[in-house]
Amino acid sequence: MDLLSNLALGFSVASSLENLLFCLIGVLLGTLIGVLPGIGATATIAMLLPITFQLEPVSSLIMLAGIYYGAQYGGSTTAILINMPGESSSAVTAIDGYQMARQGRAGTALATAALGSFFAGSVATFLVAIFAPPLTAIALKFGAAEYFSLMVMGLVMSVALAHGSVLKALAMVVLGLLLGMVGTDVYTGAPRFTMGMNQFADGLNFVAVAVGVFGIAEILRNLEDEHDRQVMTRNITRLFPTREEFRQMIGPVLRGTGVGSVLGILPGGGAILASFASYTVEKKLSKHPEEFGKGALAGVAGPESANNAGAQTSFIPLLTLGIPANPVMALMIGAMIIQGIVPGPNVVSEQPALFWGIIASMWIGNLMLVVLNLPLIGLWVKLLAVPYYVLFPIIMAMCSIGVYSVNSNPYDLFAVAFFGLLGYVMSKLRCEPAPLLLGFVLGPLLEENLRRAMILSRGDPTTFVTRPISAGLLVLSLAVLVLVFLPQIRKRRDEVFTESDA
């Protein structure tokens, strides 16, 4: 009964006219940036963080969440029509989706992606509603030592699931932790790493760092890699799948939903790994594996269900523990902090309308997406013809205005430029920026809980290994770190990411 009453509260909040409007804006904008290759949900949410400062907390978070899972829908459109994934999690969809389009089955592929995404998103949201409250109750029993160990595990998992070299991912985490230490010491009030500049006394602006590393750097990368776009428009004739195609979809959609729901919780690239894992599962279970890569329906249904389920369940660690599972969730934490909300297990008891309103809005948003996306395919196809060099000046202007509007501080614009160049250089060195942002967000919380645990234990460091939960989390973190360095695991890991990037 508690679950039903809480969901009733959530739907009453999410169905208000204002929140419905912002949910619609979020899913439409998410679909748009998913359709336009190279921008991505992370960069877009980073750019829009300044705007959320002017909105109500529930409305802003509903809109940002809509952008995230809306982008998963939109990413499949470009993957199918032009063989260019709008989102990295849609990369696997392009393998068979584009082949279906070339065979005159673009409509079937698009409908399969939309319907599979809707089912997976709905089921995963139900799992969030079921598992979030009990996990929150457990989290309330955590002390400073347990939170420190949990954040260590989150950072280690983000390293294990990051693309490319493990050592480079570790370096990015350390750099993020160091950037998070810039500012004034919470306990002593002494300035740290400020280089004598008062502008850094309050630390680096989270919005400036996020917009620079993801937004500006993404623009610079796309400007040097503007592809020719061959859109398969002439073949979009039939959108509704046949009865036989529906039968073929059921198994892959169910399996993809299960895989995505589990992997989406993992810190790092859960949704990306989920889509690749689903594709691998479907290929192994298929009676005709030779069809994969040549237009197999299961190669679209499974991965699309998996990445949308993963996108939804990534909200579980955010809403229950205040731990981001990926860069987008880190930005969501930033939005909560901007709104004066402390992320963590207390949100469900102190802000029940916000907590359950976000969950209810996911169902509403998924319904909006499946109703709106298929009729608007013609519009998305036309947008694909817009050259990127026309879009980027508008995007950069919006970024600059948005960042400046937060604190009216010109130094934030210099920070955006610096971190934009840093993000671009990192991409050239094949250093993924996601671990850096996670380290930057979790760094201050990690330090605070470390020092609090040491104060409570009177300086005894064994407190982290004598408390069972804390010790278990640290042992798990160490085990994961050791595993990713084992030659066999490292080789398999490299194969997975090489194939998922193909």
C-alpha positions, 0 to 999 in steps of 0.5 A, a space after each residue: 500500500 505504501 508503494 501505491 500511495 507513493 506512486 499516487 503522490 508521484 503521479 499527482 506531482 508529475 501530472 501537473 501542467 507545469 511538470 507535464 510541459 517540462 517533461 515534454 520539453 525534456 523528451 523532445 529536446 532529448 530526442 532532438 540531440 539524440 538525432 543530431 550526431 555528435 552532441 549527446 545527452 551529457 553535453 546537452 545537460 551540461 549546457 542546460 544546467 544554468 537554466 535549471 537554476 531558474 526553475 523549480 527543483 522538481 521541474 528541472 530534474 524532470 526535464 533533465 531526466 527526460 533529456 537523458 532517456 529521450 536521447 536514447 530514443 533519438 540516437 537509434 534514428 540516426 543509427 538506423 537512417 545514416 549509420 551514425 549513432 546519435 548516442 554511443 549506446 546506439 552504436 550497436 543498433 547501427 550494425 543491423 538497423 542500417 542494413 534493414 534501412 538499406 533493404 527497405 525496412 527502415 520503418 520496421 527498424 524504427 518502430 522496433 527500436 521505439 516499441 522496445 525502448 518503451 517497454 524496457 523503459 517502463 519495466 525499468 522504471 517499475 524496478 526503480 520504484 520497487 527497489 529504490 525505497 528499500 535501498 534508501 532504508 539500508 543507506 540510512 544506516 551507513 556511517 561515514 566509513 561506509 560512505 567513503 568505501 562506497 564512493 571508492 567502489 563507485 570510482 573503481 567501477 567507473 575505471 573498470 567500465 571506462 573505454 580504453 586504458 585502465 591506467 588512463 582512466 585511473 589518471 582521469 579519476 585522480 585528476 578529477 579528485 584533485 580538481 575537486 579539492 580546489 577551494 577552501 578547506 571545509 574544516 580549517 578554512 585554509 585555501 587550497 590549490 587556489 594559486 593565490 586567486 580569490 576567484 577559486 576560493 569557492 572551488 571550481 564551478 561545476 557547470 563550467 567544468 562540465 560544459 567545457 569538458 563535455 560541451 565545448 570539447 564535443 563541438 571541437 571534435 565534431 568540427 574536425 569529423 563532419 561526415 557525409 550523411 546519406 539518409 535512407 529516406 526513400 525507404 520509410 514506408 511502413 512503420 507498424 511491424 507485422 504479427 511475425 515481426 512482433 513475435 520475433 521481437 518478444 524474446 530479444 526485448 525481454 532479454 534486453 530489458 533484463 540485461 540493461 536493468 542490471 548493467 545500468 546500475 553499474 558506475 561507468 558505462 552501464 547503458 553502453 555495455 548493456 547494448 553490446 551485451 544484449 547484442 552478444 546474447 542475441 547472436 549466441 541464442 539465435 538459430 540464424 546467427 549468420 543474419 546478424 550484421 545483415 539486417 537481423 531484427 533481434 539486433 535492433 530490438 535487444 540492444 535498444 531495449 537494453 540501453 533504455 533499461 540501463 538509462 532508467 535503472 542508472 537512477 537507482 544509485 542516484 536517488 538512493 545513495 547520491 552516487 552517480 552511475 555515469 556522467 549524466 547522473 553526475 550532472 543530475 547531482 550537480 543540478 540537485 546541489 544547485 537547487 539546494 538539495 543534498 543528494 543521498 538517502 534523505 531525499 526520499 524522506 525529506 523530499 518525497 514529492 521530488 523523489 516520487 515525482 521524478 519516478 512517475 515522470 519517467 512513465 509519462 515521458 516514455 509514453 510521450 516518446 513512443 507517441 511522438 517519435 514515430 509521427 515525427 520521423 519526417 521532421 527528424 530526417 529533415 534535421 539531419 540535413 542541417 550542416 554542423 557548422 551552422 549549429 555549432 556557433 549557436 550552441 557555443 553562444 548558448 553555452 557561454 550565456 548559460 555559464 555566465 548567468 549562474 554567477 555572473 563571473 567572467 572567470 567562469 567563461 575562461 574556465 569553460 574555454 580552458 576545460 574545453 581545450 583540456 577535454 579536446 586534448 584528452 580525447 586526442 590522448 584517448 583519455 575518457 572524460 567520464 571518470 574525471 567528472 565522476 572524480 570531480 563530483 565525488 571528490 569533496 564527498 569522499 574527502 568529507 566522509 574520510 575525514 569525518 570517519 577519522 575524527 569519529 574513530 580518533 584517528 584510527 584508520 582501521 575503522 574502514 576495515 573493522 566495520 563489516 559493510 565498509 570492509 566488504 565494499 573495499 574488498 570488492 573494490 580491490 577485487 575489481 581493480 585486480 581483475 581488470 589488470 589480469 591479462 585474460 580479463 584485460 584482453 576480453 575487456 579490450 575486445 568488448 570496447 573495440 567491438 562496441 566502438 565499431 
